[in-house]
Amino acid sequence: MRWGCRSAALALWCALAASGAGATDPARGARLFATPPATGELACADCHSENPTVNNFGNIWSGRNAVALIQRAVGLNTGGMGVFNRYYGPAELADIAAYLGNTPTVLDFAETALGQRSAPQRVTISASSKTGLTGLSLAVQGDFAILASNCAGELLAFDRCDVDIVFAPSAGGPLAGSLQVAHSGLPTPARVALSGIGRARPPAVVALSTSALAFMPTPVGNASEERQVRLSNRSRQALLLGAPALAGSDFVIAGGTCHAGRMLEAEQACVLALRFAPQSAGARDGALRLPHDGVDGVSQVMLSGAGLAEPAPQLLLQPDVLAWGGVAPGQQAVPQATLVRNLGAAALALPPLAPSQDGFALMPGGCAEQGALAPGAACWLGLRFAPHRAGVHVAELPLGTPGAAGGTPLVAWGLGEGNAATVGGAPVRPVPLWADATRLDFDGSGAQRVAIVNRGAAAATLGAIDWVGSAAADFSLGGSCRVGLVLAPAAECELVLGFGARGPGLRSASLRVAMAASELWLSLQGRALTAPLPPGPAAPPARLAWDDAAGAPGIARTDVGAESAPQQRWLRNPGPAPVTLEGLAFAGPALADYRLLAGSTCRAGAVLASGGRCSVLLAFAPQAPGTRAALLAAQVAGMADALMPLQAQALAPAVPLLRAEPPAVVLSVAAGAVSAPGSQQRVWLRNQGAAPLPIRSIGLQGRGFVLLGAEASACALADMVLMPGQACALAVAWTGSAEAVAGGQLVVQAEDEAFTALRLPLSVVEARAMPGNQGGGGALDPALLTALGLAIAALWRGRRESAPCATPPLR
């Protein structure tokens, strides 16, 4: 197969300049791979893609750390590759083999303080897909060290191993070294160049997200939910962390990223998760100590909580508000569910559940069929929303005992979308109200502010501001928004919301704000503390909000392994004071599928003035098919993260799918003529998939059968490509050999490593006339029909459509 080049393995010999003596150089091999050896010749990348360490196009992985396989292909003039004898010698070939098998070819470490250790970087060593490696050993030169490695002794064919390198400078200024990788596949060790800059550093400046954590009351012998402490490096110098320590046996470290030996670079942060596990009843105190080499040498967080003598339930809803957007009356929206957990030490009673508003219905199963939740147990509670009219629908489901430690309501609301006016043929929902935050979490008695904006085209009057929920009395309301206030277009007023718990546990409520034909809802949740926070005036907290992205284009469906077009979103500061952005972070089950692109103006250290905004450019690169959800959090010290939900659809990548018609070959001969040449049968090979299928070879197993061409549509017996929907034909004939009666196989092998060889059974049977048949032609013998049925059944039982297969050798 030519692949548009002189041969499939042409690129293994493209691009080489003279090689110096000494260690094999994979970095030079990378340059040679991308550069034609002479004018008029092709570069390796022209035939094997620009990234052969990721793409095995043209079976390039056969040459990984295996110079002998490359030399053999040239010596045999495979596909005309002998022409490269006048361009390349053994040293150049070894450099290319080392480049293919060692990734990356160079490592450049970040500037690191003297006496400290950098974050590790990884080198991956890969064996050829045809042959393994023996005598594998590693050595490091310079101010570098191997932190961890699973490379030792040997690697099997198609296997790989990893080595993690760290930089530990002993002097200032630029420093260089190398990782030497020796094994049987190269004549001299491959040299991976290492570099870094050592520097002396002043002590870093450290900041904590809080100086005190108060946990909610927890029954003795149980553990509370996790609370987090964030430690940030607020300087340009690196910060080295020591081992976190706890004073007080009632608190435990449940996990996190702050650990001994970790280096935080400028503006980086780590978190620790803590739990409260009281050993006895009453008030309990403790402290978290975080040693480091920054200013003061240690940071401390005071811890407090209260142990409950009597076991009690503790309800947690995730989420505690279910909300649906516009749904046409008579239509049913996609159901939603919340997870109900009992974190306490006593059973939690679940009363008969029924939503308080028409339009909502409980889904069967889960909590709806349980009367109580045991300690530590969980169940799900699902709701359907099918509005019967236009307007807002609200429902409240009490769970547990209202007002008690184990009770809290689940609030659900949805909008029935009426037939309103249209703009450009598209329906317009009458929802001019907008808020810069719809979910507020209180961790004390501090106030939080929410801006309410009239986004309509005309002035409108606030008609209602109502509380919903059994714990509404725990929250306070102030600010400039009031019933009867007239808001001009684009004008805003402010809600000032506070929290003062009247009972232990999680407390939640919702606030409804109505204007003209629109409504919006705010969800509030607070935690009861062991003691009230000291009173005193506080500056208005910083606020960040993601602008409403309803009018922005959604992320298009993207194939797994591909990347979507960039998407732009805006982050705004509606508060009265400037805000410094601490950073952006992804969270959620599919956080690795999203990334920030260059060109984003929202970055750590960016200052947003009052009313100012910055932008982010997002890309979606899914790693698995299906719906991929995550969150993008904008982080500012002293405030809750501003969260933007992300969701996109990932499509399974297009793959080839080979089918044979018919699925078995049965050649019939006249009775008594088994030893004479027989008839032939045509077989069609068809690619029914969505991607090209490179076929490496078509052959026969078993004696007595031969392959013949089939006119212009004949399949090539080697090196051909079947495009999606394309088919080609073969003819299978029987030579008269007695061995053919035992049967055989037609075998089709492809270049795709995920493709299992297709095997069609071959057989020969005798055709006899049926007794009593008076027609002109003889009928098939029942034995023939039986043999045909057994052959087809055996094929369909044993057929496999996808599994790893061996990659063909360089020929």
Number of C-alpha atoms within 10 A of each C-alpha: 17 14 16 9 18 17 17 24 29 29 27 28 29 28 26 27 18 10 18 10 9 11 19 29 27 28 22 18 26 24 16 26 29 20 20 21 20 13 6 7 13 20 25 27 21 17 23 24 18 15 14 21 18 11 13 18 18 24 20 27 27 27 30 30 32 30 25 17 21 23 20 13 21 23 14 12 15 17 19 15 22 16 14 18 13 7 15 18 16 14 23 25 26 31 30 33 33 33 29 31 27 25 20 19 23 18 19 13 20 14 21 25 24 16 12 20 18 24 19 15 16 17 19 16 22 26 27 26 23 19 20 21 23 16 12 17 14 17 13 17 13 16 19 23 18 17 14 13 15 10 17 12 12 18 21 15 16 18 15 19 15 16 18 16 23 19 31 22 26 16 15 15 13 12 18 16 18 20 25 18 22 21 21 16 26 23 16 19 23 29 25 25 19 23 20 23 20 24 19 16 13 15 18 22 20 21 15 19 16 15 14 15 20 22 28 21 28 30 27 21 16 20 21 20 16 15 15 17 20 17 21 22 23 21 18 15 22 26 31 23 20 19 13 18 14 17 14 15 13 23 25 19 17 14 14 14 13 22 18 14 16 19 23 22 22 17 19 18 21 16 17 20 17 23 19 31 24 28 17 15 17 16 14 21 17 18 18 24 17 21 19 23 17 20 13 12 15 15 18 17 17 15 22 22 26 25 24 20 14 11 16 21 26 28 24 22 20 13 12 21 22 19 14 18 12 17 22 18 18 14 12 15 17 11 16 15 17 19 16 22 21 24 26 24 21 18 20 26 18 18 16 13 17 14 18 15 14 14 21 23 17 17 17 11 12 14 23 18 14 14 12 16 22 16 20 16 14 18 17 16 21 18 19 17 26 23 24 17 17 17 18 19 22 18 21 19 18 20 20 22 15 14 16 19 20 24 25 27 24 24 22 23 21 23 26 24 20 17 12 12 11 10 8 6 7 9 13 14 17 17 18 20 22 20 22 21 19 14 15 17 15 21 15 19 20 18 19 18 21 22 20 22 19 24 18 19 10 11 14 19 16 20 18 15 17 13 18 20 21 18 25 17 16 18 23 12 15 13 13 13 21 17 15 12 14 18 21 16 15 16 14 18 17 16 18 16 19 19 26 19 19 14 15 18 25 22 32 30 24 26 18 15 22 19 22 16 14 19 21 20 23 18 19 24 19 23 23 25 24 18 14 12 12 7 8 6 7 8 8 14 16 21 26 25 20 21 15 14 12 7 6 10 9 12 17 14 16 20 20 20 16 14 16 18 14 14 17 15 17 17 21 19 24 21 22 13 15 16 22 17 18 21 19 18 15 21 16 13 11 18 18 15 21 25 16 19 13 9 10 15 14 23 17 17 14 14 17 21 16 16 13 14 19 17 16 20 18 22 18 30 20 27 18 17 15 14 13 21 17 20 19 22 18 23 19 21 18 12 13 17 18 20 21 19 12 20 16 21 19 24 18 15 14 12 16 19 18 20 15 18 13 14 19 24 26 21 21 21 19 15 12 10 13 20 15 14 15 17 16 20 16 16 22 18 20 19 22 18 17 14 16 19 22 20 21 19 17 19 14 18 15 17 17 20 25 16 18 16 15 16 11 8 12 17 24 17 16 16 17 18 19 20 17 18 15 14 18 18 20 22 18 21 19 27 18 19 15 14 15 20 21 12 19 21 19 22 15 21 22 25 23 24 17 16 21 18 25 19 22 24 19 25 21 27 21 17 21 18 14 12 9 6 10 9 7 6 8 14 13 14 16 12 13 18 14 10 15 20 13 12 20 17 14 14 17 12 8 9 15 13 13 13 10 11 15 17 21 18 15 20 14
